[in-house]
């Protein structure tokens, strides 16, 4: 798994693994949602229990996946659980400007051609698509946020949930290029 993870991370800009076991800390049925003026879509309301679940999940993901890339990774402070997408996700972009060079997304809903919500990656220089798929429930997506890659999400065709948890990490930048 280590070799495949490294290869996809460096050549496609992402690694997709279906691993519902890492979702166990977050009880999605009990989450409460609020609108966020800052990013313009529903985010979870946090309390001590939810924050503990987020922190625990981030540590689990770091030890299970990020540690494969870099033993000396740093856990980022920006973690969020959102429902939907903002306008920025609908255009090609790179999230390195947020300061973390690895992001892990957990998908709590399945997308398909009828629903929309595909995510695509491309080489930022050649504009060649390196990966594209419809996320499924239980998908863990490890994203390489080096300036080498960009990603985009296709718009939803019907108004369904698109609930995604986002966890950020920082690894040695020499590894991401």
C-alpha positions as CSV (number, residue, x, y, z in Angstrom):
1,X,0.0,0.0,0.0
2,X,2.9,2.4,0.8
3,X,4.3,2.3,-2.7
4,X,0.9,2.8,-4.4
5,X,0.1,5.7,-1.9
6,X,3.4,7.4,-2.8
7,X,3.0,6.9,-6.5
8,X,-0.6,8.2,-6.7
9,X,0.2,11.1,-4.4
10,X,3.1,12.2,-6.6
11,X,1.7,11.4,-10.0
12,X,-2.0,12.0,-9.7
13,X,-2.1,14.6,-6.9
14,X,-4.3,12.4,-4.8
15,X,-4.9,9.0,-3.3
16,X,-8.4,7.6,-3.0
17,X,-9.0,4.8,-0.5
18,X,-12.4,3.5,0.7
19,X,-12.0,3.1,4.4
20,X,-15.2,3.6,6.4
21,X,-13.4,2.4,9.6
22,X,-11.8,5.9,10.0
23,X,-15.3,7.5,10.1
24,X,-16.2,5.8,13.4
25,X,-15.5,8.8,15.7
26,X,-17.9,11.2,14.0
27,X,-21.6,10.4,14.4
28,X,-23.0,12.1,11.4
29,X,-26.6,11.6,12.5
30,X,-26.3,13.8,15.5
31,X,-24.4,16.7,13.9
32,X,-26.2,20.1,13.9
33,X,-25.6,22.5,11.1
34,X,-25.3,26.3,10.9
35,X,-24.6,28.6,8.0
36,X,-21.2,30.2,7.8
37,X,-20.9,33.7,6.5
38,X,-17.2,33.1,5.9
39,X,-17.4,30.2,3.4
40,X,-21.1,30.5,2.6
41,X,-22.3,27.0,3.2
42,X,-23.5,24.9,6.1
43,X,-20.8,23.8,8.6
44,X,-21.2,21.8,11.8
45,X,-21.9,23.4,15.1
46,X,-19.1,22.5,17.4
47,X,-19.2,21.4,21.0
48,X,-16.7,19.6,23.2
49,X,-17.8,16.2,22.0
50,X,-17.7,17.1,18.3
51,X,-14.3,18.8,18.7
52,X,-13.0,15.7,20.5
53,X,-14.3,13.5,17.6
54,X,-12.6,15.8,15.0
55,X,-9.3,15.8,16.9
56,X,-9.3,12.0,17.4
57,X,-10.2,11.4,13.7
58,X,-7.4,13.8,12.6
59,X,-4.9,11.9,14.7
60,X,-6.1,8.5,13.4
61,X,-5.8,9.7,9.8
62,X,-2.3,11.1,10.5
63,X,-1.0,7.9,12.0
64,X,-2.7,5.7,9.4
65,X,-2.0,7.6,6.2
66,X,0.1,10.8,6.5
67,X,2.8,9.0,8.5
68,X,3.4,6.9,5.4
69,X,4.3,10.0,3.5
70,X,6.4,11.6,6.3
71,X,7.1,10.4,9.8
72,X,7.6,14.0,11.0
73,X,4.2,15.4,9.8
74,X,2.5,18.2,11.6
75,X,-1.3,18.3,12.3
76,X,-3.0,21.4,11.0
77,X,-5.4,23.5,12.9
78,X,-7.9,24.1,10.1
79,X,-10.5,21.2,10.1
80,X,-14.1,21.6,9.0
81,X,-17.1,19.5,8.2
82,X,-19.3,21.1,5.5
83,X,-22.4,20.3,3.6
84,X,-22.3,21.4,0.0
85,X,-19.7,23.4,-1.8
86,X,-18.8,27.0,-2.3
87,X,-18.1,28.8,-5.6
88,X,-14.4,28.5,-5.2
89,X,-14.6,24.7,-5.5
90,X,-16.3,24.9,-8.9
91,X,-13.1,26.5,-10.5
92,X,-9.7,25.0,-10.8
93,X,-7.6,25.9,-7.8
94,X,-4.9,24.8,-5.3
95,X,-5.3,25.0,-1.6
96,X,-1.6,25.4,-0.8
97,X,-2.3,29.1,0.0
98,X,-4.0,27.9,3.2
99,X,-0.6,26.8,4.4
100,X,-0.9,23.0,4.5
101,X,0.5,20.8,1.8
102,X,-1.6,17.7,2.6
103,X,-5.4,17.5,3.0
104,X,-7.5,14.5,3.8
105,X,-11.2,14.6,2.9
106,X,-13.7,12.1,4.3
107,X,-16.9,11.7,2.2
108,X,-20.1,10.9,4.0
109,X,-22.3,10.8,0.9
110,X,-22.0,9.1,-2.5
111,X,-21.9,11.0,-5.8
112,X,-22.5,9.8,-9.3
113,X,-23.2,11.1,-12.8
114,X,-26.9,11.8,-12.1
115,X,-26.1,13.7,-8.9
116,X,-22.8,15.5,-9.9
117,X,-20.1,16.3,-7.4
118,X,-17.2,14.7,-9.2
119,X,-13.7,15.8,-8.2
120,X,-10.9,16.1,-10.8
121,X,-7.2,16.7,-10.5
122,X,-4.8,18.1,-13.1
123,X,-1.2,19.0,-13.5
124,X,-1.1,22.8,-13.1
125,X,1.5,23.3,-15.8
126,X,0.3,20.9,-18.6
127,X,-3.4,21.1,-17.6
128,X,-3.5,17.3,-18.2
129,X,-6.1,15.5,-16.0
130,X,-4.4,13.1,-13.6
131,X,-7.5,11.8,-11.9
132,X,-11.3,12.2,-11.8
133,X,-14.0,10.3,-10.0
134,X,-17.3,10.5,-8.1
135,X,-16.6,10.2,-4.4
136,X,-18.4,7.4,-2.5
137,X,-19.5,7.0,1.1
138,X,-16.4,5.9,3.1
139,X,-13.9,7.4,0.7
140,X,-10.7,8.9,2.2
141,X,-9.1,11.3,-0.3
142,X,-5.5,12.2,0.4
143,X,-4.7,15.4,-1.6
144,X,-1.2,16.7,-2.6
145,X,-1.5,20.5,-2.2
146,X,1.9,21.2,-3.8
147,X,1.7,23.9,-6.5
148,X,2.1,21.0,-9.1
149,X,-1.6,20.1,-8.8
150,X,-5.0,21.8,-9.0
151,X,-8.4,20.3,-8.4
152,X,-12.1,21.2,-9.1
153,X,-15.5,19.8,-8.2
154,X,-18.4,19.6,-10.6
155,X,-21.6,21.2,-9.6
156,X,-24.4,19.2,-8.1
157,X,-27.2,18.5,-10.6
158,X,-29.8,17.9,-7.9
159,X,-29.9,19.3,-4.4
160,X,-28.6,16.5,-2.2
161,X,-26.2,16.4,0.7
162,X,-22.5,16.5,-0.1
163,X,-21.1,16.2,3.4
164,X,-17.3,16.3,3.6
165,X,-14.8,16.5,6.5
166,X,-11.5,18.2,5.8
167,X,-8.3,17.6,7.8
168,X,-5.0,19.4,7.1
169,X,-1.4,18.4,7.6
170,X,2.0,19.7,6.8
171,X,4.8,17.4,5.6
172,X,8.3,18.1,4.3
173,X,7.7,20.1,1.0
174,X,10.4,18.1,-0.7
175,X,8.1,15.0,-0.5
176,X,5.1,16.7,-2.3
177,X,7.0,17.7,-5.4
